[in-house]
Structures are given as structure tokens and as C-alpha cells.
Amino acid sequence: MSPQAKKPFYRLLVLMSAIGSSLLLGAPSAIADQKDEKRTTGPEFFITPSTGTGTAVAARNQQFLCLAAIPLAPTDINFTASTTPWVQGNKVIASKIAYVEGAVDWKKVPNARPEFRTWVEGGMRRLKGNGIPNHPTGVFPVQPGTAAYAYYAAAPAEGYSSAAAIPIEPWDLDVTVPANPVYSETPTCISDLTVGVVTQTGAVWHANIAYAGVWVDPIAALPVDKCWGHPYNKQYHYHGSWKCFPRQGDDNKHSPLFGYAMDGFGIYGPRGEEGKLLRNADLDECHGHVGRIEWDGKTRKMYHYHLNNEFPYGPGCYRGAPGTIAGHGKHSHGFPAAKSVDPAASTDIYGNKLN
């Protein structure tokens, strides 16, 4: 296998055997009966997928994936629940996560100050920046002696001594999506890890999947920083919470726009009309619905996605035609897929040894 063929699907792999975690059958996904979430803290917990949750079809409580970088059929990709200390049954308890420590103010970092702008031209919406968020992040590389270090140090990462050594750096964030996306009754699968751009911060959302010898929910398997982000290939991105988004709206009103999915439809916060906290049962299989929203300065009734605290936490598939990410080709996430798989070998699908 060539060196490129061995590049990992997700560089922040979590080897459960290496970090002493076991894998446990989780409880079935349930309606999140949390208290009204506080806009300055985010949800108290998240409902993580149970063992056996699939990725081959569009359905509530799961993602519909066809990731170009994975040489496996979607029917072969199913989640296994993890039992890191912050997972209790089917819940990820926010207060128990061993968050990556520190607070890097990127506005004070030369050659890495946040840059982001968006505009509409020729019927397309451009979202362009350097991927650095406008809020502080944890310190990456993860520092020895901190609570998160053992988890990252146990995770291999190509080109680094471990995932703990991966830094955050500026990158060419350049996304083009339809300015007026067209709704389709037939959902489209997610073919790239980048599922959307957070216009409030200038960073991106990733699909909520990681490989750890088995497929896992990232927030259940690896600590994030206190803004629920960490770097992939030096690129900072979010999983789960919207804790650090600066404009979260009023408790008695519909959440404001947080950003755009890769199909151009808007991604809004957890509140629907009159401030109701939305559950997966209120949304369709792609984690959205049709309703009245603020769109390009006008109130419109149209399809849109929501974030909430039930897996997959945001878009689980697309209702429109996906746009493009510069440098990613056709949603390849920037690297080629492995060419062969040996299911009997004690390696992951990219040839990396599991023990």
C-alpha cells in the first residue's frame, strides 16, 4: 500500500485499547429531556448513538454517509458506543469531559488572526476565510500533564508522534454553495467530513464520526476544547455544542442563523418558533424542517437545519445539492481513499496497526 493510501480517514483516531477505554452497548436514543439550555453554556448533555446505529440510509438519530475517503460500503459502517468517563449510558455529560485546556486568543497571534467574509454572486454564496475562529481555543498541540493529553497521546496521527502534537493553523477555507438552495424530497448523503461553515465564528462543522478500530461518535471518544472544537489536519472544527457562538438569540424566539450547510440551506440554533427547544422528533431525517426564518434580511418560510443535543447534533444528510470546497475536489476531504482492505488483518481500514 502506498504512503498516500495509508492516510487515515480521521487523523484524531482514538484507540480504545490504548487508552484503557472499553466499548459498551449504549441505551437506545431517546428524546432529550434536558432543562432549558443556557445560552452561555450550551447543553448539559448530548444523546450519543447506540451500538449498531447505521449510516447507510437517511433516518432520524443517525447520519446518511457516503464519505469519499472511506473504501467501505455504507452498510459496513455502524457505530459502537464508547465508555469514556464522560459517557453515562447513552449520554455524553458535558461537565465530565476532560477538555483540552488553555485559551489561545487568535486575534493576538501574528499571521493567524481570524479572517472570514461571505458574499453572494451569480446565484452562489461564497464563504471564504482562513479557518481560524473568532473566539479563543484550547492549546494545540495538547500539553503534557493536562487531563486531555493521555487521550490524544494514545491516538496515532500520520506525520506526528501522536494526535497530541497536531497544531491549529490557518488554511484556505473557500466554500461555494447555492444562494437559493432547492429542496429535494430525496435526501443526499454526506460525502465529505466538512458539513457546513459557521458564519458566526469563521470555522467549520465536521460530520460526527471517527475511527477507533470501530466507528464512534467523536465527542464520546475524544476530548474537545471548551468551545467543542479541535484540529483535523491542522484545521479547527466543531462537534456537538454551539457554546462559543456569539449570537445565540433570545430564549423566547427562533434561534438565529449559525451558518450554512454544504447544500446552502441555513443551520440555526436549537430553538424553533416561540423559543421551543427542538428534539429529533420535531425534525426530519436530515435534522431540519420547513418554517419561518430570517434569510438574507427577509422573513421567509423555507427549509432549514437545526443544531440540538441529540445525535447527529446537526445535518444528518442534505436536502439540497452540495456545493464545493476548494482543494477538496469532489468532496474527497483532501486525500485519496485506501485502495484495498484486508478485513482479517489487525489494522484499521488504512493499514494502521490497531495494537
C-alpha positions in Angstrom: 0.0 0.0 0.0 1.3 3.4 -0.9 2.0 6.1 1.7 -1.0 8.1 0.5 -3.2 5.1 0.6 -2.4 4.7 4.3 -3.5 8.3 5.2 -6.1 8.0 7.9 -9.8 8.9 7.3 -9.6 10.9 10.5 -6.3 11.8 12.0 -7.5 12.1 15.5 -8.1 8.3 15.8 -8.9 7.1 19.3 -7.6 3.6 20.0 -9.8 2.4 22.8 -7.4 -0.4 23.8 -4.5 2.1 24.0 -6.3 4.5 26.3 -7.9 1.9 28.5 -11.5 2.5 27.4 -13.9 -0.3 26.8 -16.8 -0.2 24.3 -20.3 -0.7 25.6 -23.7 -1.2 24.1 -25.5 2.1 24.7 -29.1 2.7 25.5 -31.4 3.5 22.6 -31.6 7.1 21.5 -34.2 9.0 23.5 -35.8 12.4 23.5 -33.5 14.8 25.2 -35.5 16.0 28.3 -32.8 18.5 29.4 -33.7 21.7 31.1 -33.8 24.9 29.0 -30.2 25.2 27.8 -28.4 28.3 28.9 -27.2 30.4 26.0 -23.8 31.0 27.6 -23.1 27.3 28.5 -24.6 25.1 25.9 -26.4 21.8 26.6 -25.7 19.9 29.8 -25.5 16.6 27.9 -25.8 15.0 24.5 -27.6 11.9 23.4 -24.9 9.8 21.7 -25.7 6.9 19.2 -26.1 3.4 20.5 -24.2 0.4 19.2 -25.5 -0.6 15.8 -26.6 2.8 14.7 -26.1 2.8 10.9 -25.0 5.2 8.2 -26.5 3.6 5.0 -29.9 5.3 4.9 -31.4 8.7 5.8 -33.2 8.4 9.2 -33.7 10.3 12.4 -31.0 9.8 15.0 -28.2 8.9 12.5 -26.2 10.3 9.6 -26.5 9.2 6.0 -22.9 8.9 4.9 -21.1 8.2 1.6 -17.7 9.6 2.6 -15.5 9.5 -0.5 -12.4 8.8 1.6 -13.6 5.6 3.0 -13.3 2.5 0.8 -16.3 0.7 2.5 -19.9 0.4 1.7 -22.1 2.5 4.0 -23.7 -0.8 5.2 -20.4 -1.7 6.7 -20.1 1.5 8.8 -22.0 1.2 12.0 -21.4 3.0 15.3 -20.2 1.4 18.6 -20.9 3.2 21.8 -17.9 4.2 23.9 -17.5 4.3 27.7 -15.0 7.1 28.3 -15.5 8.7 31.7 -17.8 11.4 30.4 -20.3 8.9 28.9 -23.1 7.6 31.1 -25.4 5.2 29.3 -26.4 7.0 26.1 -25.5 10.5 27.4 -22.3 12.5 26.9 -22.1 14.6 30.1 -20.6 18.0 29.3 -19.3 18.7 32.8 -17.3 15.5 32.9 -15.3 15.9 29.7 -11.6 16.2 30.1 -11.5 19.3 28.0 -8.3 20.5 26.2 -7.0 23.3 28.4 -5.9 26.8 27.6 -7.3 29.9 25.9 -5.5 31.0 22.8 -6.6 34.5 21.6 -6.0 34.2 17.9 -6.7 37.9 17.4 -3.3 38.4 19.0 -1.4 35.7 17.1 0.7 37.2 14.2 -0.1 35.6 10.8 -3.0 33.7 12.2 -5.6 36.4 13.1 -9.2 35.3 12.2 -10.3 36.2 8.6 -13.7 35.5 7.2 -16.2 37.0 4.8 -19.2 35.9 2.8 -20.9 37.3 -0.2 -23.5 36.3 -2.9 -22.6 36.5 -6.6 -24.1 34.8 -9.7 -26.6 32.9 -7.6 -23.9 31.3 -5.4 -22.9 32.1 -1.8 -19.1 32.2 -1.2 -17.7 31.6 2.3 -14.1 32.4 2.5 -11.5 32.7 5.3 -8.5 31.2 7.0 -10.5 28.7 9.2 -9.3 30.4 12.5 -12.3 31.0 14.8 -13.0 34.5 16.3 -13.1 33.0 19.8 -10.3 31.5 22.0 -9.5 27.9 21.5 -7.7 25.3 23.7 -3.9 25.0 23.4 -3.0 22.7 20.5 -0.6 20.8 20.5 -2.2 19.3 23.6 0.2 19.9 26.5 1.7 17.0 28.6 0.3 16.9 32.1 -3.1 18.1 31.2 -6.3 16.0 31.5 -6.8 15.6 27.8 -3.2 14.7 27.0 -3.4 10.9 27.6 -6.3 10.6 25.2 -4.5 12.4 22.4 -1.1 10.9 23.1 -2.6 7.4 22.6 -4.1 8.3 19.2 -1.8 7.9 16.2 -1.6 10.7 13.6 0.4 10.5 10.4 3.3 12.8 10.4 3.2 13.4 14.1 4.4 11.5 17.2 0.7 11.3 18.2 -2.5 13.3 17.8 -1.4 15.4 20.8 1.2 17.0 18.6 -1.3 18.4 16.0 -1.4 22.2 16.0 -4.1 24.6 14.8 -3.0 26.6 11.7 -4.7 28.9 9.1 -5.9 27.1 6.0 -7.7 28.1 2.7 -11.3 27.9 3.7 -13.2 28.5 0.4 -16.7 27.1 0.1 -19.3 27.8 -2.6 -22.9 26.8 -2.1 -26.2 27.7 -3.7 -27.5 31.1 -2.5 -31.1 29.9 -3.1 -30.9 26.1 -2.4 -33.6 23.9 -3.9 -35.4 21.4 -1.6 -35.4 17.8 -2.7 -37.8 15.1 -1.4 -34.9 12.7 -1.8 -32.1 13.2 0.7 -28.5 13.3 -0.4 -25.8 11.5 1.5 -22.8 13.3 3.2 -19.7 12.7 1.1 -17.2 15.0 2.9 -16.3 15.4 6.5 -17.0 19.2 6.3 -20.7 19.5 6.5 -21.0 23.3 7.0 -19.4 26.7 7.7 -20.1 28.6 10.9 -20.5 32.2 9.7 -20.7 33.5 13.3 -17.1 32.3 14.0 -15.4 31.6 10.7 -14.7 27.9 11.4 -16.4 24.7 10.2 -18.5 21.8 11.3 -17.4 18.2 10.6 -19.5 15.1 10.3 -19.8 13.4 13.7 -17.8 10.2 13.0 -14.3 8.9 13.9 -12.5 5.6 13.6 -11.1 3.9 16.7 -10.8 0.4 15.5 -14.6 0.7 15.4 -16.7 3.7 14.4 -17.5 6.1 17.2 -19.1 9.4 18.0 -16.2 11.9 18.3 -17.5 13.7 21.4 -17.9 10.4 23.2 -14.4 9.2 22.4 -12.0 12.1 22.4 -11.9 15.4 24.5 -12.6 18.6 22.7 -11.7 22.1 23.9 -14.2 24.2 25.8 -15.7 25.5 22.6 -16.2 21.9 21.4 -13.6 22.0 18.7 -10.1 20.6 17.9 -7.9 20.3 14.8 -8.0 17.8 11.9 -5.0 18.2 9.6 -4.3 21.5 11.5 -7.9 22.6 10.6 -10.0 23.6 13.6 -13.6 22.3 13.5 -16.6 21.7 15.8 -18.5 18.7 17.0 -21.7 19.0 19.1 -22.1 22.2 21.1 -22.5 25.8 19.9 -21.3 27.0 23.3 -19.0 29.7 22.0 -21.1 31.1 19.1 -21.5 34.8 19.9 -25.1 35.4 18.7 -27.5 32.7 20.1 -30.7 34.8 20.3 -33.4 35.1 22.8 -34.9 32.3 24.8 -38.4 33.0 23.6 -37.6 33.4 19.9 -36.4 31.2 17.0 -32.6 30.8 17.1 -30.6 32.9 14.7 -28.6 31.7 11.8 -25.4 30.0 12.9 -24.1 29.2 9.4 -24.7 27.3 6.2 -24.7 23.6 5.4 -22.8 22.4 2.3 -26.0 22.4 0.3 -26.6 26.1 1.0 -29.5 25.7 3.4 -29.1 27.6 6.7 -28.1 25.9 10.0 -29.9 27.5 13.0 -29.6 27.1 16.8 -31.7 24.7 18.9 -34.8 26.8 19.2 -37.8 26.8 16.9 -40.8 29.1 16.8 -41.5 30.9 20.2 -38.2 29.6 21.5 -39.2 25.9 21.7 -36.2 23.7 22.2 -36.3 21.2 19.3 -35.9 17.5 19.6 -35.1 15.0 16.9 -38.8 14.1 16.8 -39.6 17.6 15.7 -37.2 17.4 12.7 -36.9 15.2 9.6 -34.3 12.6 8.8 -31.8 15.3 7.7 -32.3 17.2 11.0 -34.3 20.0 9.6 -37.8 21.2 8.7 -39.8 23.9 6.9 -40.6 27.0 9.0 -40.3 30.8 9.1 -36.8 32.1 9.4 -34.7 35.2 8.8 -33.0 34.7 5.4 -30.8 37.3 3.7 -32.6 40.1 5.6 -36.1 38.9 5.0 -38.6 36.6 6.8 -39.2 33.5 4.7 -40.9 30.2 5.1 -38.3 27.7 3.9 -36.4 24.5 4.8 -33.5 24.8 7.3 -31.5 22.7 9.7 -31.2 23.0 13.4 -28.5 22.1 16.0 -29.6 20.3 19.1 -28.3 17.9 21.7 -29.4 14.6 20.1 -27.2 12.8 17.6 -26.3 13.7 14.9 -26.5 17.1 16.5 -26.8 18.9 13.1 -27.3 17.9 9.5 -27.5 14.2 9.1 -28.0 14.3 5.3 -28.7 17.1 2.7 -32.0 18.3 1.3 -30.2 20.2 -1.5 -27.3 19.7 -3.9 -24.0 20.0 -2.1 -21.6 22.8 -3.1 -17.8 22.7 -3.3 -14.8 23.1 -1.1 -11.7 24.5 -2.8 -8.9 21.9 -2.8 -11.2 19.0 -1.9 -12.2 18.1 -5.5 -15.5 16.3 -5.4 -15.8 16.2 -1.6 -12.7 13.9 -1.1 -11.7 15.8 2.0 -8.3 16.4 0.6 -6.8 12.9 0.4 -7.3 9.7 -1.6 -9.1 6.6 -0.3 -7.2 3.5 0.5 -7.1 1.1 -2.4 -7.6 -2.2 -0.6 -8.9 -3.6 2.7 -7.9 -6.8 4.5 -10.8 -7.5 6.9 -8.8 -10.2 8.6 -5.8 -8.0 9.4 -5.4 -6.4 12.8 -5.3 -3.0 11.3 -7.7 -0.2 10.6 -9.0 0.3 7.1 -6.0 2.5 6.1 -3.4 -0.1 7.2 -2.6 1.5 10.6 -1.9 -1.1 13.3 -4.5 -1.3 16.0 -2.3 -2.9 18.6 
